[in-house]
């Protein structure tokens, strides 16, 4: 019996190894297509044509064009069309920001001439354009660490400027409801309020925005509702998040895939957070339906562009798809956890134990191992999300995979020992040896997964509870 038991239990070493993180696992640019004001196609991260060190040729052209437009506007004084020229200059600066790699602190185009003037130029141009929504966008960029230093003079002035712009937009909407510019001004005000941590103000603005006459769409309503819900979910205020994701903001008539993806993903997140995980199935299912089994054919249309917080941008869309994929994989994990080690209920004889090991225990080991492998495979599609897999959910998948193998090992070693085995020193020693050896091999699988998790989390600065669990487990095994 001892040799048979050892061979049976150590068979748990079978199965695929935990996948290693790929080079594409970290956060990075999407490469989505955009069109510049002159109609020239480019990518969000600049042209591949390398110019001077630290600067792509087209990026230099975009920045130079924006600087020239701003100078033209400055030279017009109080001319009637000066606001329009400032508006065009702001658009040019924003296009340069979006098309070049100007991420702080080590963007590939930071060496371009006047690269440091892009964010200040954006703020100056849009502030002078008279377009409240664009001015809000510019100040949000100045507060976003991806492109700017919030502690700079421009960043320090940002909150006061956003407060001023929010008040202007709200006054415009309330004082002249037939003003065609009022909806967009109020839309900008809502994001300004959200950036100022005034979610109630943003909710009031969204409610008024929905009721205003003038140009607006279901896409904007859904995106703003999702952004407000995300703010509440970040604070674990799940009911307040759900209060924004109602039929009034439902994106069923939206035309942008990202509006549908983000709205449903935030609703799924809030439902899970509120302890109603089973109710999130429809929303997360809609996320994956809109995204498609192989991702969208036109990623630029589906995921949009990089935008400053608290706006939900292309990274938010990719994260939403990762969250939905993770949600359905979690159901496989739960199925594996439910396969608990069956107790021994046979006679107090060696034959009875042998029969238990060869049938009941062997079947459980096979089913549990297959269930863990199925769950591990269910997390796999997260690695295939394009243009860049969401590192947060990659790390979470590795964390859960590691925990499944660790739990499997723990159940083997802590499961109830049959009474005849416990009463026989030789059999007990064989049982302990076999379960310990099998557990060790399962723990090796767990360790590999947790190390992947740690590497991904460290590389992408992921600091959530799942990443912390990986670090804690690895530390406990030293």
C-alpha positions as CSV (number, residue, x, y, z in Angstrom):
1,X,0.0,0.0,0.0
2,X,2.7,2.6,0.7
3,X,4.2,2.4,-2.8
4,X,0.9,2.5,-4.5
5,X,-0.2,5.5,-2.4
6,X,2.9,7.4,-3.2
7,X,2.7,6.8,-6.9
8,X,-0.9,7.9,-6.9
9,X,-0.6,11.1,-5.0
10,X,2.6,12.3,-6.7
11,X,0.8,12.0,-10.1
12,X,-0.6,15.4,-9.2
13,X,2.6,16.8,-10.8
14,X,1.0,16.3,-14.2
15,X,-0.4,19.3,-16.1
16,X,0.9,22.4,-17.9
17,X,3.4,24.7,-16.3
18,X,2.3,28.2,-15.3
19,X,2.8,30.5,-18.3
20,X,5.6,33.0,-18.1
21,X,4.8,36.6,-18.5
22,X,5.3,37.9,-22.1
23,X,7.1,41.0,-23.1
24,X,3.7,42.6,-23.9
25,X,2.4,42.2,-20.4
26,X,3.2,45.7,-19.1
27,X,1.3,48.9,-19.7
28,X,2.1,50.7,-22.9
29,X,0.7,52.6,-25.9
30,X,-2.1,51.2,-27.9
31,X,-0.9,52.3,-31.3
32,X,-4.5,53.2,-32.2
33,X,-5.0,55.2,-35.4
34,X,-5.7,58.9,-35.3
35,X,-5.9,61.7,-37.9
36,X,-4.2,65.0,-37.5
37,X,-5.8,68.4,-38.4
38,X,-4.2,68.2,-41.8
39,X,-5.6,64.8,-42.5
40,X,-2.3,62.9,-42.2
41,X,-2.7,59.4,-40.7
42,X,-0.5,58.7,-37.7
43,X,-0.4,56.6,-34.6
44,X,-1.0,57.6,-31.0
45,X,2.6,57.0,-30.2
46,X,4.2,58.9,-33.0
47,X,5.8,58.0,-36.4
48,X,8.3,55.3,-36.8
49,X,10.5,57.6,-38.7
50,X,13.3,58.5,-36.3
51,X,14.7,62.0,-36.4
52,X,17.1,63.5,-33.9
53,X,17.9,61.7,-30.8
54,X,14.8,61.4,-28.5
55,X,12.5,62.8,-31.2
56,X,10.4,61.4,-34.0
57,X,10.3,63.5,-37.2
58,X,6.5,63.7,-37.3
59,X,6.3,64.6,-33.6
60,X,8.7,67.5,-34.2
61,X,6.4,68.6,-37.0
62,X,3.3,68.4,-34.8
63,X,4.8,70.4,-32.0
64,X,6.3,73.0,-34.3
65,X,2.9,73.4,-36.0
66,X,1.1,73.9,-32.7
67,X,3.7,76.4,-31.5
68,X,3.4,78.4,-34.7
69,X,-0.4,78.5,-34.4
70,X,-0.2,79.7,-30.8
71,X,2.2,82.4,-31.9
72,X,-0.3,83.5,-34.6
73,X,-3.1,83.7,-32.1
74,X,-0.9,85.7,-29.7
75,X,-0.2,88.1,-32.6
76,X,-3.8,88.8,-33.4
77,X,-4.5,90.8,-30.3
78,X,-8.3,91.4,-30.0
79,X,-9.1,90.5,-33.6
80,X,-12.6,89.0,-34.0
81,X,-11.3,85.5,-35.0
82,X,-8.6,85.2,-32.3
83,X,-10.6,82.7,-30.2
84,X,-11.0,80.5,-33.2
85,X,-7.2,80.5,-33.9
86,X,-6.5,79.7,-30.2
87,X,-9.0,76.9,-30.5
88,X,-7.1,75.5,-33.5
89,X,-3.8,75.9,-31.7
90,X,-5.2,74.0,-28.7
91,X,-6.4,71.2,-31.1
92,X,-2.9,71.1,-32.5
93,X,-1.2,70.8,-29.1
94,X,-3.6,68.1,-28.1
95,X,-3.0,66.2,-31.3
96,X,0.8,66.4,-30.6
97,X,0.3,65.2,-27.1
98,X,-1.8,62.3,-28.4
99,X,0.4,61.4,-31.3
100,X,3.8,61.8,-29.7
101,X,5.3,59.8,-26.9
102,X,5.5,62.5,-24.3
103,X,4.8,60.3,-21.2
104,X,6.6,61.4,-18.1
105,X,9.3,60.7,-17.1
106,X,10.8,58.8,-20.0
107,X,8.7,59.3,-23.2
108,X,10.5,58.7,-26.4
109,X,9.7,62.1,-27.8
110,X,10.6,64.2,-24.8
111,X,13.8,65.2,-26.6
112,X,11.8,67.0,-29.3
113,X,12.3,70.8,-29.5
114,X,9.6,72.5,-27.4
115,X,8.3,69.2,-26.1
116,X,8.2,70.8,-22.6
117,X,5.8,73.5,-24.1
118,X,3.1,71.1,-25.2
119,X,1.1,71.0,-21.9
120,X,1.5,74.7,-21.1
121,X,0.7,75.6,-24.7
122,X,-2.4,73.3,-24.6
123,X,-3.6,75.1,-21.4
124,X,-2.9,78.6,-22.7
125,X,-4.6,77.9,-26.1
126,X,-7.7,76.3,-24.8
127,X,-8.1,78.8,-21.9
128,X,-8.1,81.6,-24.6
129,X,-10.4,79.7,-26.9
130,X,-13.5,80.3,-24.8
131,X,-14.4,76.6,-25.0
132,X,-15.0,75.6,-21.5
133,X,-15.0,71.8,-22.2
134,X,-11.6,72.0,-23.9
135,X,-10.2,74.2,-21.2
136,X,-11.2,71.6,-18.6
137,X,-9.5,68.9,-20.7
138,X,-6.3,71.0,-20.8
139,X,-6.2,71.5,-17.0
140,X,-7.0,67.8,-16.5
141,X,-3.9,67.0,-18.6
142,X,-1.8,69.3,-16.5
143,X,-2.9,67.3,-13.4
144,X,-2.2,63.9,-15.0
145,X,1.1,62.4,-14.0
146,X,1.4,60.6,-17.3
147,X,2.2,63.9,-19.1
148,X,2.7,66.6,-16.5
149,X,3.9,67.4,-13.0
150,X,0.9,68.2,-10.8
151,X,3.3,70.0,-8.3
152,X,4.4,72.5,-11.0
153,X,3.0,76.0,-11.0
154,X,0.5,74.9,-13.7
155,X,-0.5,71.9,-11.7
156,X,-0.9,73.8,-8.5
157,X,-3.2,76.3,-10.2
158,X,-5.2,73.4,-11.7
159,X,-7.8,72.8,-9.0
160,X,-8.7,76.5,-8.8
161,X,-9.0,76.8,-12.6
162,X,-11.2,73.7,-12.7
163,X,-13.5,75.1,-10.1
164,X,-13.7,78.4,-12.0
165,X,-14.5,76.6,-15.3
166,X,-17.1,74.3,-13.6
167,X,-18.9,77.3,-12.3
168,X,-18.8,79.0,-15.7
169,X,-20.1,75.9,-17.5
170,X,-22.9,75.5,-14.9
171,X,-23.9,79.2,-15.1
172,X,-23.9,79.0,-18.9
173,X,-26.2,76.0,-18.9
174,X,-28.6,77.4,-16.3
175,X,-28.7,80.9,-17.6
176,X,-29.1,80.2,-21.3
177,X,-30.6,76.8,-21.9
178,X,-31.0,77.6,-25.6
179,X,-27.3,78.3,-26.0
180,X,-25.9,75.7,-28.4
181,X,-22.6,75.6,-26.6
182,X,-24.2,75.0,-23.2
183,X,-24.3,71.1,-23.4
184,X,-20.6,70.7,-24.1
185,X,-19.7,73.4,-21.5
186,X,-21.7,71.6,-18.9
187,X,-20.2,68.3,-19.9
188,X,-16.8,69.7,-19.2
189,X,-18.0,71.1,-15.9
190,X,-19.1,67.6,-14.8
191,X,-15.6,66.2,-15.3
192,X,-14.1,69.2,-13.6
193,X,-16.3,68.5,-10.6
194,X,-15.3,64.9,-10.6
195,X,-11.6,65.8,-10.7
196,X,-12.3,68.0,-7.7
197,X,-13.7,65.0,-5.8
198,X,-17.2,66.7,-6.0
199,X,-19.1,63.7,-7.2
200,X,-22.4,65.2,-6.2
201,X,-21.7,68.2,-8.4
202,X,-20.8,65.9,-11.3
203,X,-24.1,64.0,-10.8
204,X,-26.1,67.3,-10.8
205,X,-24.3,68.3,-14.0
206,X,-25.0,65.0,-15.7
207,X,-28.6,65.2,-14.8
208,X,-28.9,68.7,-16.2
209,X,-26.8,67.7,-19.3
210,X,-29.3,64.9,-20.1
211,X,-32.2,67.4,-20.0
212,X,-30.6,70.2,-22.0
213,X,-31.6,70.8,-25.6
214,X,-28.8,70.9,-28.1
215,X,-26.1,68.6,-29.5
216,X,-25.3,65.6,-27.3
217,X,-25.5,61.9,-27.5
218,X,-26.0,58.7,-25.6
219,X,-22.3,58.0,-25.9
220,X,-21.4,61.0,-23.8
221,X,-24.1,60.3,-21.3
222,X,-23.0,56.7,-20.8
223,X,-19.3,57.6,-20.6
224,X,-19.9,60.3,-18.0
225,X,-22.1,58.0,-16.0
226,X,-19.4,55.4,-16.1
227,X,-16.8,57.8,-15.0
228,X,-18.9,58.9,-12.0
229,X,-19.6,55.3,-11.1
230,X,-15.9,54.5,-11.3
231,X,-15.3,57.3,-8.8
232,X,-17.8,55.9,-6.4
233,X,-16.5,52.3,-6.9
234,X,-12.9,53.4,-6.2
235,X,-14.3,54.5,-2.8
236,X,-16.3,51.2,-2.5
237,X,-19.5,53.2,-2.5
238,X,-21.2,50.5,-4.6
239,X,-24.8,51.7,-4.3
240,X,-23.9,55.2,-5.3
241,X,-22.1,53.7,-8.3
242,X,-25.1,51.7,-9.3
243,X,-27.3,54.8,-8.9
244,X,-25.6,56.3,-12.0
245,X,-25.9,53.2,-14.1
246,X,-29.6,53.2,-14.6
247,X,-31.9,53.0,-17.7
248,X,-31.5,56.8,-18.0
249,X,-27.8,56.4,-18.9
250,X,-28.0,53.0,-20.5
251,X,-25.8,52.9,-23.6
252,X,-28.1,50.7,-25.7
253,X,-28.4,53.5,-28.3
254,X,-24.7,54.5,-28.1
255,X,-22.7,54.3,-31.3
256,X,-19.2,54.0,-29.7
257,X,-18.2,50.5,-28.6
258,X,-16.1,52.0,-25.7
259,X,-19.2,53.7,-24.3
260,X,-21.0,50.3,-24.1
261,X,-17.9,48.5,-22.8
262,X,-17.2,51.0,-20.0
263,X,-20.8,51.4,-18.8
264,X,-21.4,47.7,-18.6
265,X,-18.0,47.0,-17.0
266,X,-18.6,49.6,-14.3
267,X,-22.0,48.2,-13.6
268,X,-20.5,44.7,-13.4
269,X,-17.8,46.0,-11.0
270,X,-20.3,47.7,-8.8
271,X,-22.6,44.6,-8.6
272,X,-19.6,42.4,-7.6
273,X,-18.5,45.0,-5.0
274,X,-22.1,45.1,-3.6
275,X,-22.1,41.3,-3.1
276,X,-24.3,40.6,-6.1
277,X,-21.7,38.9,-8.2
278,X,-24.2,36.6,-9.9
279,X,-26.1,39.6,-11.2
280,X,-23.0,40.9,-12.9
281,X,-23.0,38.1,-15.5
282,X,-25.2,39.9,-18.0
283,X,-23.1,43.1,-17.9
284,X,-19.7,41.5,-18.1
285,X,-21.1,39.3,-20.9
286,X,-22.1,42.4,-22.8
287,X,-18.6,43.7,-22.4
288,X,-17.2,40.6,-24.1
289,X,-19.9,40.6,-26.7
290,X,-19.2,44.2,-27.8
291,X,-15.4,43.5,-27.7
292,X,-15.7,40.3,-29.8
293,X,-14.0,37.0,-29.5
294,X,-10.8,38.2,-31.2
295,X,-11.0,41.9,-30.3
296,X,-12.3,44.7,-32.5
297,X,-11.2,45.0,-36.2
298,X,-10.8,48.7,-35.6
299,X,-9.2,49.2,-32.2
300,X,-9.0,53.0,-32.6
301,X,-12.8,53.2,-32.8
302,X,-13.4,50.7,-30.0
303,X,-10.9,51.9,-27.4
304,X,-10.6,55.6,-28.2
305,X,-7.6,57.7,-27.3
306,X,-5.5,58.5,-24.2
307,X,-7.4,60.9,-22.0
308,X,-6.6,62.5,-18.7
309,X,-8.3,61.3,-15.5
310,X,-11.1,61.2,-14.4
311,X,-12.1,60.6,-18.0
312,X,-12.2,56.9,-18.9
313,X,-9.8,56.3,-21.8
314,X,-8.3,53.5,-23.9
315,X,-6.5,52.0,-20.9
316,X,-9.9,51.9,-19.1
317,X,-11.4,50.0,-22.0
318,X,-8.7,47.4,-22.1
319,X,-8.9,47.1,-18.3
320,X,-12.7,46.6,-18.6
321,X,-12.2,43.7,-21.0
322,X,-9.7,42.2,-18.6
323,X,-12.2,42.5,-15.7
324,X,-14.9,40.8,-17.7
325,X,-12.6,37.9,-18.7
326,X,-11.4,37.6,-15.1
327,X,-15.0,37.5,-13.9
328,X,-16.0,34.5,-16.0
329,X,-12.7,32.7,-15.2
330,X,-13.4,33.2,-11.5
331,X,-16.5,31.0,-11.9
332,X,-14.2,28.1,-12.9
333,X,-12.0,28.8,-9.9
334,X,-15.1,28.5,-7.6
335,X,-16.0,25.2,-9.3
336,X,-12.5,23.9,-8.5
337,X,-12.7,25.0,-4.8
338,X,-16.0,23.1,-4.4
339,X,-14.2,19.8,-5.1
340,X,-13.2,19.1,-1.6
341,X,-11.3,16.0,-0.5
342,X,-13.8,13.2,0.3
343,X,-13.6,11.7,3.8
344,X,-12.8,8.0,4.3
345,X,-16.0,6.2,5.4
346,X,-14.8,2.6,4.8
347,X,-13.9,-0.2,7.2
348,X,-11.0,0.0,9.5
349,X,-8.9,-2.3,7.3
350,X,-5.9,-2.0,5.0
351,X,-8.0,-3.3,2.1
352,X,-10.6,-0.7,2.8
353,X,-8.0,2.1,2.7
354,X,-6.5,0.6,-0.5
355,X,-9.9,0.6,-2.2
356,X,-10.5,4.2,-1.0
357,X,-7.1,5.4,-2.4
358,X,-7.5,3.6,-5.8
359,X,-11.1,4.8,-6.4
360,X,-12.5,7.6,-4.3
361,X,-9.3,9.5,-3.6
362,X,-7.9,8.9,-7.1
363,X,-11.0,10.2,-8.7
364,X,-11.0,13.3,-6.6
365,X,-7.3,14.0,-7.3
366,X,-8.0,13.8,-11.1
367,X,-11.1,15.9,-10.9
368,X,-9.5,18.6,-8.7
369,X,-6.4,18.8,-10.9
370,X,-8.4,19.0,-14.1
371,X,-10.7,21.7,-12.5
372,X,-7.6,23.8,-11.5
373,X,-6.2,23.4,-15.0
374,X,-9.5,24.4,-16.6
375,X,-9.7,27.5,-14.4
376,X,-6.0,28.4,-15.2
377,X,-6.9,28.1,-18.9
378,X,-9.9,30.3,-18.5
379,X,-7.7,33.2,-17.4
380,X,-5.5,32.7,-20.5
381,X,-7.5,35.0,-22.8
382,X,-6.4,38.0,-20.7
383,X,-2.9,37.6,-22.2
384,X,-4.4,37.9,-25.7
385,X,-6.2,41.2,-25.1
386,X,-4.9,43.8,-27.6
387,X,-3.3,46.1,-28.2
388,X,-1.7,45.6,-24.7
389,X,-2.9,43.1,-22.1
390,X,-4.0,44.8,-18.9
391,X,-1.2,44.2,-16.4
392,X,-3.6,44.4,-13.4
393,X,-5.7,41.5,-14.6
394,X,-2.7,39.6,-15.8
395,X,-1.3,39.8,-12.2
396,X,-4.7,39.0,-10.7
397,X,-5.0,35.9,-12.9
398,X,-1.5,34.7,-11.9
399,X,-2.4,35.3,-8.2
400,X,-5.6,33.3,-8.4
401,X,-3.8,30.5,-10.3
402,X,-1.2,30.3,-7.6
403,X,-3.8,30.3,-4.9
404,X,-5.6,27.4,-6.6
405,X,-2.5,25.2,-6.6
406,X,-1.7,26.3,-3.0
407,X,-5.2,25.4,-1.8
408,X,-5.0,22.0,-3.6
409,X,-1.7,21.3,-1.8
410,X,-3.1,22.4,1.6
411,X,-6.1,20.1,1.2
412,X,-3.9,17.1,0.5
413,X,-1.8,17.6,3.6
414,X,-4.6,18.7,5.9
415,X,-7.3,16.2,4.8
416,X,-8.6,13.7,7.3
417,X,-6.3,10.6,7.5
418,X,-8.2,7.3,7.5
419,X,-8.3,5.7,10.9
420,X,-6.5,2.5,9.9
421,X,-3.6,4.6,8.5
422,X,-3.4,6.7,11.6
423,X,-3.3,3.5,13.7
424,X,-0.4,1.9,11.8
425,X,2.9,3.7,12.2
426,X,4.3,2.3,8.9
427,X,1.1,3.3,6.9
428,X,1.0,6.7,8.6
429,X,4.6,7.4,7.7
430,X,3.9,6.4,4.0
431,X,0.8,8.5,3.9
432,X,2.6,11.6,5.3
433,X,5.5,11.0,2.9
434,X,3.3,10.7,-0.1
435,X,1.0,13.6,0.6
436,X,4.0,15.8,1.5
437,X,5.8,14.9,-1.8
438,X,2.6,15.6,-3.8
439,X,2.0,18.8,-1.9
440,X,5.6,20.0,-2.6
441,X,5.0,19.6,-6.4
442,X,1.8,21.5,-6.2
443,X,3.5,24.2,-4.2
444,X,6.1,24.5,-6.9
445,X,3.3,25.3,-9.4
446,X,1.9,27.8,-6.9
447,X,5.3,29.4,-6.5
448,X,5.8,29.8,-10.2
449,X,2.4,31.5,-10.6
450,X,3.0,33.8,-7.6
451,X,6.4,34.8,-9.0
452,X,4.7,35.7,-12.3
453,X,2.2,37.8,-10.4
454,X,4.9,39.6,-8.5
455,X,6.9,40.3,-11.6
456,X,3.9,41.7,-13.4
457,X,2.7,43.8,-10.4
458,X,6.2,45.2,-9.8
459,X,6.7,46.1,-13.5
460,X,3.3,47.8,-13.8
461,X,3.1,49.3,-10.3
462,X,0.0,47.3,-9.4
463,X,-0.8,47.7,-5.7
464,X,-4.1,45.9,-5.1
465,X,-5.0,43.1,-2.7
466,X,-4.3,40.3,-5.2
467,X,-0.8,41.6,-5.9
468,X,-0.3,41.9,-2.1
469,X,-1.4,38.2,-1.7
470,X,1.4,37.1,-4.1
471,X,4.0,38.9,-2.1
472,X,2.6,37.6,1.2
473,X,2.6,34.0,0.0
474,X,6.1,34.1,-1.4
475,X,7.3,35.7,1.9
476,X,5.6,32.9,3.9
477,X,7.4,30.2,2.0
478,X,10.9,31.5,2.6
